[in-house]
Amino acid sequence: MKIGQDTVLARTDLLKAGAEKIPVYTIFSGWAYRYIDLRENCRQILDILLPGDLIGLQAPFTGKVRHSVRTLTDVSVCSLDPSGFEVVLAAHPALSEALIATLLMEEHRADMRLMLLGRQRPTERMGYLLLELRDRLSRRGTDVSGGFRLPLTYHHFADLLGISRSQVANSLTELRDRRWATITDKYAIIDNHTAMAGECQYDGLPPASLRALI
């Protein structure tokens, strides 16, 4: 199914909402995000995409994608021929099951993000996001014991968490003052995982055995 491998520069749209007949991508390295433009100069970031995540999987099943994807950093991607999915999934039932499990896990994460936007304070949303990113990176083999790279600006945080940039600044200050987490120079250090997880109602990710990384 592999038809190519490319490096896409940071701040580049990898695909746009409504695109048809596009490859399916899997990320080898780098960060990106899914988003929807709501109106001029207004967007909602739906999710952060990390190595191992699939991009554009809607296309082979529904005919088009309904969100855009932009790179946060330089990203290395593998391009897959979407026409081969039906044959491969039919020939490998275990892969089909793993893919379904992955999609269900992503649905659960989406439900939790909706809960964040509706019920949690800005600082709790920020703490939950940091803990989730830390665990997702760890699942992918990144050593996060001393912290992790976080290439998000205040603008990204605001569009992802549904808060203003001033609230982003206040939340980061509160996390630091509580000695829960510190973010400096686009690098995050979790200082008190237990306390922050309890306050932010973060229960961790589902078992790693359910997640398929392609």
Accessible surface in RSA format (square Angstrom, percent):
REM  Atomic radii and reference values for relative SASA: ProtOr
REM  Chains: A
REM  Algorithm: Lee & Richards
REM  Probe-radius: 1.40
REM  Slices: 20
REM RES _ NUM      All-atoms   Total-Side   Main-Chain    Non-polar    All polar
REM                ABS   REL    ABS   REL    ABS   REL    ABS   REL    ABS   REL
RES MET A   1    79.78  41.3  27.65  18.3  52.14 124.1  25.19  21.4  54.60  72.3
RES LYS A   2   118.41  57.8  89.50  54.9  28.91  68.8  57.65  51.9  60.76  64.7
RES ILE A   3   105.32  59.9  65.25  48.6  40.07  96.6  74.70  53.8  30.62  83.1
RES GLY A   4    25.47  31.4   0.00   N/A  25.47  31.4  24.60  67.5   0.87   1.9
RES GLN A   5    99.35  55.6  70.77  51.7  28.58  68.0  19.20  40.9  80.15  60.8
RES ASP A   6    78.40  54.9  71.15  70.8   7.25  17.2  22.26  52.4  56.14  56.0
RES THR A   7    98.20  69.8  68.61  69.6  29.59  70.5  41.54  55.8  56.66  85.7
RES VAL A   8    22.39  14.7  19.11  17.3   3.28   7.9  22.39  19.5   0.00   0.0
RES LEU A   9   121.78  67.8 119.82  85.7   1.96   4.9 119.82  84.2   1.96   5.3
RES ALA A  10    23.38  21.5  13.45  20.8   9.93  22.6  13.45  18.9   9.93  26.3
RES ARG A  11   193.36  81.2 168.90  86.1  24.46  58.2  67.34  92.0 126.02  76.4
RES THR A  12    53.52  38.1  49.72  50.4   3.80   9.1  41.37  55.6  12.14  18.4
RES ASP A  13    48.91  34.3  25.30  25.2  23.61  55.8  11.17  26.3  37.74  37.6
RES LEU A  14    25.84  14.4   8.55   6.1  17.29  43.5   9.91   7.0  15.93  42.9
RES LEU A  15    11.68   6.5   2.30   1.6   9.38  23.6  11.68   8.2   0.00   0.0
RES LYS A  16    96.41  47.0  94.68  58.1   1.73   4.1  76.27  68.6  20.14  21.5
RES ALA A  17    55.80  51.3  32.62  50.3  23.17  52.7  32.87  46.3  22.93  60.7
RES GLY A  18    37.03  45.7   0.00   N/A  37.03  45.7  22.91  62.9  14.13  31.6
RES ALA A  19    28.62  26.3  16.39  25.3  12.22  27.8  27.94  39.3   0.68   1.8
RES GLU A  20    99.95  57.4  80.73  61.1  19.22  45.8  19.12  37.0  80.82  66.0
RES LYS A  21   200.37  97.8 159.80  98.1  40.57  96.6 114.92 103.4  85.45  91.0
RES ILE A  22    23.84  13.6  22.28  16.6   1.55   3.7  23.66  17.0   0.17   0.5
RES PRO A  23    36.09  26.3  34.70  31.6   1.39   5.1  35.36  29.2   0.73   4.6
RES VAL A  24     0.00   0.0   0.00   0.0   0.00   0.0   0.00   0.0   0.00   0.0
RES TYR A  25    29.35  13.7  29.35  16.7   0.00   0.0   5.43   4.1  23.92  29.5
RES THR A  26     3.99   2.8   3.99   4.0   0.00   0.0   3.95   5.3   0.04   0.1
RES ILE A  27     2.80   1.6   0.00   0.0   2.80   6.7   0.00   0.0   2.80   7.6
RES PHE A  28    95.15  47.6  73.10  45.3  22.05  57.4  75.94  46.0  19.21  55.0
RES SER A  29    55.47  46.9  54.58  72.8   0.90   2.1  39.41  83.9  16.06  22.5
RES GLY A  30    15.44  19.0   0.00   N/A  15.44  19.0   8.58  23.6   6.85  15.4
RES TRP A  31    16.14   6.5  16.14   7.8   0.00   0.0   4.22   2.3  11.92  19.3
RES ALA A  32     0.03   0.0   0.03   0.0   0.00   0.0   0.03   0.0   0.00   0.0
RES TYR A  33     3.49   1.6   3.49   2.0   0.00   0.0   1.11   0.8   2.38   2.9
RES ARG A  34    56.01  23.5  56.01  28.6   0.00   0.0  10.93  14.9  45.08  27.3
RES TYR A  35     1.55   0.7   1.55   0.9   0.00   0.0   1.52   1.1   0.02   0.0
RES ILE A  36    66.53  37.9  65.47  48.8   1.07   2.6  66.53  47.9   0.00   0.0
RES ASP A  37    87.02  61.0  63.45  63.2  23.57  55.7  27.14  63.9  59.88  59.7
RES LEU A  38   102.04  56.8  69.04  49.4  33.01  83.0  72.31  50.8  29.74  80.0
RES ARG A  39   173.35  72.8 155.69  79.4  17.66  42.1  70.66  96.6 102.69  62.2
RES GLU A  40   156.62  89.9 126.02  95.3  30.59  72.8  56.01 108.3 100.60  82.1
RES ASN A  41   149.93 103.4  99.85  96.5  50.08 120.6  41.57 100.1 108.36 104.7
RES CYS A  42    36.10  27.3  27.10  30.2   9.00  21.2  11.56  29.3  24.53  26.5
RES ARG A  43    39.87  16.7  31.25  15.9   8.62  20.5  16.02  21.9  23.85  14.5
RES GLN A  44    43.52  24.3  43.52  31.8   0.00   0.0  19.10  40.7  24.42  18.5
RES ILE A  45     2.35   1.3   0.29   0.2   2.06   5.0   0.29   0.2   2.06   5.6
RES LEU A  46    48.36  26.9  42.06  30.1   6.30  15.8  45.34  31.8   3.03   8.1
RES ASP A  47     6.57   4.6   6.45   6.4   0.12   0.3   0.12   0.3   6.45   6.4
RES ILE A  48     1.89   1.1   1.67   1.2   0.22   0.5   1.67   1.2   0.22   0.6
RES LEU A  49     8.22   4.6   8.22   5.9   0.00   0.0   8.22   5.8   0.00   0.0
RES LEU A  50     0.00   0.0   0.00   0.0   0.00   0.0   0.00   0.0   0.00   0.0
RES PRO A  51    34.59  25.2  33.60  30.6   0.99   3.6  34.06  28.1   0.52   3.2
RES GLY A  52    12.20  15.0   0.00   N/A  12.20  15.0   9.47  26.0   2.72   6.1
RES ASP A  53     8.18   5.7   7.46   7.4   0.72   1.7   5.96  14.0   2.22   2.2
RES LEU A  54    36.65  20.4  15.51  11.1  21.14  53.1  15.51  10.9  21.14  56.9
RES ILE A  55     2.05   1.2   0.14   0.1   1.91   4.6   2.05   1.5   0.00   0.0
RES GLY A  56     3.82   4.7   0.00   N/A   3.82   4.7   0.33   0.9   3.49   7.8
RES LEU A  57    23.41  13.0  19.27  13.8   4.14  10.4  19.41  13.6   4.00  10.8
RES GLN A  58    68.40  38.3  63.00  46.0   5.40  12.9  28.46  60.6  39.94  30.3
RES ALA A  59     9.29   8.5   3.16   4.9   6.13  13.9   3.23   4.6   6.06  16.1
RES PRO A  60    45.79  33.4   4.72   4.3  41.07 149.3  14.73  12.2  31.06 193.0
RES PHE A  61   118.70  59.4  83.85  51.9  34.85  90.7  87.34  53.0  31.37  89.8
RES THR A  62    84.62  60.2  52.77  53.5  31.85  75.9  61.63  82.8  22.99  34.8
RES GLY A  63    42.01  51.8   0.00   N/A  42.01  51.8  33.14  90.9   8.88  19.9
RES LYS A  64    70.20  34.2  70.20  43.1   0.00   0.0  20.98  18.9  49.22  52.4
RES VAL A  65     0.02   0.0   0.00   0.0   0.02   0.0   0.00   0.0   0.02   0.0
RES ARG A  66   151.72  63.7 138.98  70.8  12.74  30.3  57.33  78.4  94.39  57.2
RES HIS A  67    15.49   8.5  15.49  10.8   0.00   0.0  10.61  10.9   4.88   5.7
RES SER A  68     4.57   3.9   4.57   6.1   0.00   0.0   0.00   0.0   4.57   6.4
RES VAL A  69     0.00   0.0   0.00   0.0   0.00   0.0   0.00   0.0   0.00   0.0
RES ARG A  70    66.17  27.8  66.17  33.7   0.00   0.0   7.91  10.8  58.26  35.3
RES THR A  71     1.12   0.8   0.00   0.0   1.12   2.7   0.00   0.0   1.12   1.7
RES LEU A  72    15.17   8.4   2.45   1.8  12.72  32.0   3.32   2.3  11.85  31.9
RES THR A  73    10.32   7.3   7.42   7.5   2.90   6.9  10.03  13.5   0.29   0.4
RES ASP A  74    80.24  56.2  68.26  67.9  11.98  28.3  22.68  53.4  57.56  57.4
RES VAL A  75     0.34   0.2   0.00   0.0   0.34   0.8   0.28   0.2   0.06   0.2
RES SER A  76    21.46  18.1  20.37  27.2   1.08   2.5  12.98  27.6   8.48  11.9
RES VAL A  77     0.89   0.6   0.89   0.8   0.00   0.0   0.89   0.8   0.00   0.0
RES CYS A  78     6.45   4.9   6.45   7.2   0.00   0.0   0.00   0.0   6.45   7.0
RES SER A  79     8.10   6.8   8.10  10.8   0.00   0.0   3.95   8.4   4.15   5.8
RES LEU A  80    18.38  10.2  18.38  13.2   0.00   0.0  18.38  12.9   0.00   0.0
RES ASP A  81    50.50  35.4  50.46  50.2   0.04   0.1   6.53  15.4  43.97  43.9
RES PRO A  82    31.02  22.6  27.19  24.8   3.83  13.9  27.39  22.6   3.63  22.6
RES SER A  83    87.00  73.5  57.70  77.0  29.30  67.5  56.55 120.4  30.45  42.7
RES GLY A  84    16.46  20.3   0.00   N/A  16.46  20.3  16.46  45.2   0.00   0.0
RES PHE A  85    10.75   5.4  10.75   6.7   0.00   0.0  10.75   6.5   0.00   0.0
RES GLU A  86   142.19  81.6 133.15 100.7   9.04  21.5  52.60 101.7  89.58  73.1
RES VAL A  87   106.97  70.4 102.57  92.9   4.40  10.6 106.20  92.3   0.77   2.1
RES VAL A  88    39.11  25.7  37.84  34.3   1.27   3.1  39.11  34.0   0.00   0.0
RES LEU A  89    29.60  16.5  25.84  18.5   3.76   9.4  26.17  18.4   3.43   9.2
RES ALA A  90    81.28  74.7  47.50  73.3  33.77  76.8  59.66  84.0  21.62  57.3
RES ALA A  91    66.90  61.5  35.47  54.7  31.42  71.5  46.52  65.5  20.37  54.0
RES HIS A  92   102.51  56.0 100.03  69.5   2.48   6.3  55.96  57.7  46.55  54.2
RES PRO A  93    86.84  63.3  84.17  76.7   2.67   9.7  86.62  71.5   0.22   1.3
RES ALA A  94    75.85  69.7  67.14 103.6   8.71  19.8  68.88  97.0   6.97  18.5
RES LEU A  95    59.45  33.1  54.49  39.0   4.96  12.5  58.04  40.8   1.41   3.8
RES SER A  96    25.79  21.8  24.77  33.1   1.03   2.4  22.45  47.8   3.34   4.7
RES GLU A  97   120.10  69.0 113.44  85.8   6.66  15.8  42.46  82.1  77.64  63.4
RES ALA A  98    33.46  30.8  26.84  41.4   6.62  15.1  33.01  46.5   0.44   1.2
RES LEU A  99     9.26   5.2   9.26   6.6   0.00   0.0   9.26   6.5   0.00   0.0
RES ILE A 100   102.06  58.1 101.89  75.9   0.17   0.4 102.05  73.5   0.02   0.1
RES ALA A 101    23.14  21.3  19.32  29.8   3.83   8.7  22.68  31.9   0.46   1.2
RES THR A 102     8.85   6.3   8.85   9.0   0.00   0.0   8.85  11.9   0.00   0.0
RES LEU A 103    87.21  48.6  81.73  58.5   5.48  13.8  82.14  57.7   5.07  13.6
RES LEU A 104   105.46  58.7  99.68  71.3   5.78  14.5 100.36  70.5   5.10  13.7
RES MET A 105    17.67   9.1  15.58  10.3   2.08   5.0  17.51  14.9   0.16   0.2
RES GLU A 106    47.92  27.5  45.15  34.2   2.76   6.6  31.52  61.0  16.40  13.4
RES GLU A 107   102.09  58.6  95.68  72.4   6.41  15.3  30.42  58.8  71.67  58.5
RES HIS A 108    88.40  48.3  85.60  59.5   2.80   7.2  51.37  52.9  37.03  43.1
RES ARG A 109     8.94   3.8   8.94   4.6   0.00   0.0   7.67  10.5   1.27   0.8
RES ALA A 110    43.65  40.1  36.94  57.0   6.71  15.3  37.86  53.3   5.79  15.3
RES ASP A 111    83.75  58.7  77.36  77.0   6.39  15.1  23.17  54.5  60.58  60.4
RES MET A 112    42.33  21.9  42.33  28.0   0.00   0.0  22.00  18.7  20.34  26.9
RES ARG A 113    34.30  14.4  34.08  17.4   0.22   0.5  24.37  33.3   9.92   6.0
RES LEU A 114   128.82  71.7 124.15  88.8   4.68  11.8 125.98  88.5   2.85   7.7
RES MET A 115    52.29  27.1  43.94  29.1   8.35  19.9  48.86  41.5   3.42   4.5
RES LEU A 116     6.42   3.6   6.42   4.6   0.00   0.0   6.42   4.5   0.00   0.0
RES LEU A 117    65.50  36.5  50.14  35.9  15.36  38.6  50.26  35.3  15.24  41.0
RES GLY A 118    58.60  72.3   0.00   N/A  58.60  72.3  31.88  87.5  26.72  59.8
RES ARG A 119   208.85  87.7 173.16  88.3  35.69  85.0  51.53  70.4 157.32  95.3
RES GLN A 120     7.02   3.9   0.88   0.6   6.14  14.6   2.18   4.6   4.84   3.7
RES ARG A 121   104.01  43.7  99.93  50.9   4.08   9.7  68.14  93.1  35.87  21.7
RES PRO A 122    33.81  24.6  33.81  30.8   0.00   0.0  33.81  27.9   0.00   0.0
RES THR A 123     4.49   3.2   4.43   4.5   0.06   0.1   0.11   0.1   4.38   6.6
RES GLU A 124    23.80  13.7  23.80  18.0   0.00   0.0   0.17   0.3  23.63  19.3
RES ARG A 125    31.04  13.0  31.04  15.8   0.00   0.0   0.00   0.0  31.04  18.8
RES MET A 126     0.00   0.0   0.00   0.0   0.00   0.0   0.00   0.0   0.00   0.0
RES GLY A 127     0.00   0.0   0.00   N/A   0.00   0.0   0.00   0.0   0.00   0.0
RES TYR A 128    11.96   5.6  11.96   6.8   0.00   0.0   1.01   0.8  10.95  13.5
RES LEU A 129    10.67   5.9   9.49   6.8   1.18   3.0  10.67   7.5   0.00   0.0
RES LEU A 130     0.00   0.0   0.00   0.0   0.00   0.0   0.00   0.0   0.00   0.0
RES LEU A 131     0.00   0.0   0.00   0.0   0.00   0.0   0.00   0.0   0.00   0.0
RES GLU A 132     6.78   3.9   6.78   5.1   0.00   0.0   0.00   0.0   6.78   5.5
RES LEU A 133     0.43   0.2   0.43   0.3   0.00   0.0   0.43   0.3   0.00   0.0
RES ARG A 134    56.03  23.5  56.03  28.6   0.00   0.0   0.09   0.1  55.94  33.9
RES ASP A 135    29.03  20.3  27.87  27.7   1.15   2.7   8.60  20.2  20.42  20.4
RES ARG A 136     7.37   3.1   7.37   3.8   0.00   0.0   3.22   4.4   4.15   2.5
RES LEU A 137    10.41   5.8  10.41   7.5   0.00   0.0  10.41   7.3   0.00   0.0
RES SER A 138    54.39  46.0  41.76  55.7  12.64  29.1   6.42  13.7  47.97  67.2
RES ARG A 139    82.94  34.8  53.88  27.5  29.06  69.2  27.76  37.9  55.18  33.4
RES ARG A 140    46.78  19.6  13.80   7.0  32.98  78.5  13.03  17.8  33.75  20.5
RES GLY A 141    70.74  87.2   0.00   N/A  70.74  87.2  38.39 105.3  32.36  72.5
RES THR A 142    61.41  43.7  49.32  50.0  12.09  28.8  36.23  48.7  25.18  38.1
RES ASP A 143   114.70  80.3  89.13  88.7  25.57  60.5  46.63 109.8  68.06  67.9
RES VAL A 144    12.18   8.0   8.72   7.9   3.46   8.3   8.72   7.6   3.46   9.4
RES SER A 145    97.20  82.1  61.87  82.6  35.32  81.4  47.81 101.8  49.38  69.2
RES GLY A 146    51.69  63.7   0.00   N/A  51.69  63.7  38.37 105.3  13.32  29.8
RES GLY A 147     4.80   5.9   0.00   N/A   4.80   5.9   1.53   4.2   3.28   7.3
RES PHE A 148     5.15   2.6   1.34   0.8   3.81   9.9   5.15   3.1   0.00   0.0
RES ARG A 149   140.33  58.9 135.19  68.9   5.15  12.3  50.90  69.6  89.43  54.2
RES LEU A 150     1.00   0.6   0.52   0.4   0.48   1.2   0.52   0.4   0.48   1.3
RES PRO A 151     9.56   7.0   6.11   5.6   3.45  12.5   6.18   5.1   3.38  21.0
RES LEU A 152     9.30   5.2   0.30   0.2   9.00  22.6   0.30   0.2   9.00  24.2
RES THR A 153    52.31  37.2  47.18  47.8   5.13  12.2  49.69  66.7   2.62   4.0
RES TYR A 154    99.85  46.6  97.39  55.4   2.45   6.4  68.35  51.4  31.50  38.8
RES HIS A 155    82.67  45.2  81.68  56.8   0.99   2.5  49.33  50.8  33.34  38.8
RES HIS A 156    26.96  14.7  26.96  18.7   0.00   0.0  14.11  14.5  12.85  15.0
RES PHE A 157     3.28   1.6   3.28   2.0   0.00   0.0   3.28   2.0   0.00   0.0
RES ALA A 158    10.69   9.8   7.64  11.8   3.05   6.9   7.78  11.0   2.91   7.7
RES ASP A 159    22.61  15.8  18.42  18.3   4.19   9.9   4.16   9.8  18.45  18.4
RES LEU A 160     9.45   5.3   3.06   2.2   6.39  16.1   3.06   2.2   6.39  17.2
RES LEU A 161     5.51   3.1   5.48   3.9   0.03   0.1   5.51   3.9   0.00   0.0
RES GLY A 162    45.77  56.4   0.00   N/A  45.77  56.4  22.18  60.9  23.59  52.8
RES ILE A 163    16.17   9.2   2.46   1.8  13.71  33.0   8.54   6.2   7.63  20.7
RES SER A 164    54.08  45.7  42.93  57.3  11.15  25.7  48.44 103.1   5.64   7.9
RES ARG A 165   138.05  58.0 131.65  67.1   6.40  15.2  30.39  41.5 107.66  65.2
RES SER A 166    75.34  63.7  63.89  85.3  11.44  26.4  51.84 110.4  23.50  32.9
RES GLN A 167    71.00  39.7  70.59  51.6   0.41   1.0  18.33  39.0  52.68  40.0
RES VAL A 168     0.00   0.0   0.00   0.0   0.00   0.0   0.00   0.0   0.00   0.0
RES ALA A 169    34.42  31.6  32.84  50.7   1.57   3.6  33.26  46.8   1.16   3.1
RES ASN A 170    99.08  68.3  93.11  90.0   5.97  14.4  26.11  62.8  72.97  70.5
RES SER A 171     1.96   1.7   1.51   2.0   0.44   1.0   0.39   0.8   1.57   2.2
RES LEU A 172    26.03  14.5  20.58  14.7   5.45  13.7  21.16  14.9   4.87  13.1
RES THR A 173    54.62  38.8  54.12  54.9   0.50   1.2  32.60  43.8  22.02  33.3
RES GLU A 174    44.12  25.3  40.69  30.8   3.43   8.2  24.10  46.6  20.02  16.3
RES LEU A 175     1.63   0.9   1.63   1.2   0.00   0.0   1.63   1.1   0.00   0.0
RES ARG A 176   130.30  54.7 123.59  63.0   6.71  16.0  44.37  60.6  85.93  52.1
RES ASP A 177    97.28  68.1  67.85  67.5  29.43  69.6  30.87  72.7  66.41  66.2
RES ARG A 178   102.07  42.9  79.44  40.5  22.63  53.9  30.78  42.1  71.28  43.2
RES ARG A 179   191.77  80.5 186.86  95.3   4.91  11.7  61.52  84.1 130.25  78.9
RES TRP A 180    18.66   7.5  18.66   9.0   0.00   0.0  10.57   5.6   8.09  13.1
RES ALA A 181     1.18   1.1   0.20   0.3   0.98   2.2   0.38   0.5   0.80   2.1
RES THR A 182    40.23  28.6  37.82  38.3   2.41   5.7  28.43  38.2  11.80  17.8
RES ILE A 183    40.91  23.3  14.82  11.0  26.09  62.9  14.82  10.7  26.09  70.8
RES THR A 184    83.56  59.4  77.25  78.3   6.31  15.0  57.44  77.2  26.12  39.5
RES ASP A 185   145.07 101.6 107.04 106.5  38.03  89.9  40.16  94.5 104.91 104.6
RES LYS A 186   109.61  53.5 102.30  62.8   7.31  17.4  63.49  57.1  46.12  49.1
RES TYR A 187    91.28  42.6  90.44  51.5   0.85   2.2  65.62  49.3  25.67  31.6
RES ALA A 188     0.00   0.0   0.00   0.0   0.00   0.0   0.00   0.0   0.00   0.0
RES ILE A 189    71.32  40.6  71.32  53.1   0.00   0.0  71.32  51.4   0.00   0.0
RES ILE A 190    27.88  15.9   3.57   2.7  24.31  58.6   3.57   2.6  24.31  66.0
RES ASP A 191    75.62  53.0  38.57  38.4  37.05  87.6  19.82  46.7  55.80  55.6
RES ASN A 192    63.08  43.5  58.89  56.9   4.19  10.1   9.06  21.8  54.01  52.2
RES HIS A 193    70.00  38.3  64.54  44.9   5.46  14.0  51.00  52.6  18.99  22.1
RES THR A 194   112.77  80.2 104.88 106.3   7.89  18.8  73.26  98.4  39.50  59.7
RES ALA A 195    39.75  36.5  24.03  37.1  15.71  35.7  35.04  49.3   4.71  12.5
RES MET A 196     0.00   0.0   0.00   0.0   0.00   0.0   0.00   0.0   0.00   0.0
RES ALA A 197    12.56  11.5  11.66  18.0   0.90   2.0  11.84  16.7   0.72   1.9
RES GLY A 198    57.79  71.3   0.00   N/A  57.79  71.3  38.91 106.8  18.88  42.3
RES GLU A 199    73.00  41.9  60.44  45.7  12.56  29.9   7.27  14.1  65.73  53.7
RES CYS A 200     0.00   0.0   0.00   0.0   0.00   0.0   0.00   0.0   0.00   0.0
RES GLN A 201   105.90  59.2  96.26  70.3   9.64  23.0  35.59  75.8  70.31  53.3
RES TYR A 202    13.88   6.5   3.90   2.2   9.98  26.0   3.90   2.9   9.98  12.3
RES ASP A 203   143.10 100.2 103.68 103.2  39.41  93.2  42.06  99.0 101.04 100.8
RES GLY A 204    32.07  39.6   0.00   N/A  32.07  39.6  14.03  38.5  18.05  40.4
RES LEU A 205    34.46  19.2  12.80   9.2  21.66  54.4  13.24   9.3  21.21  57.1
RES PRO A 206    30.97  22.6  22.38  20.4   8.58  31.2  30.47  25.2   0.50   3.1
RES PRO A 207    84.91  61.9  74.37  67.8  10.54  38.3  84.28  69.6   0.63   3.9
RES ALA A 208    56.22  51.7  42.78  66.0  13.43  30.6  42.91  60.4  13.31  35.3
RES SER A 209   108.64  91.8  63.69  85.0  44.95 103.5  60.17 128.1  48.46  67.9
RES LEU A 210    85.29  47.5  81.26  58.1   4.04  10.1  84.27  59.2   1.02   2.7
RES ARG A 211    39.51  16.6  21.97  11.2  17.54  41.8  10.32  14.1  29.19  17.7
RES ALA A 212    17.92  16.5   6.86  10.6  11.06  25.2  14.07  19.8   3.85  10.2
RES LEU A 213    80.85  45.0  47.85  34.2  33.00  83.0  47.98  33.7  32.87  88.5
RES ILE A 214    77.41  44.1  44.76  33.3  32.65  78.7  72.48  52.2   4.94  13.4
END  Absolute sums over single chains surface
CHAIN  1 A    10978.7       8690.4       2288.3       6005.5       4973.2
END  Absolute sums over all chains
TOTAL         10978.7       8690.4       2288.3       6005.5       4973.2
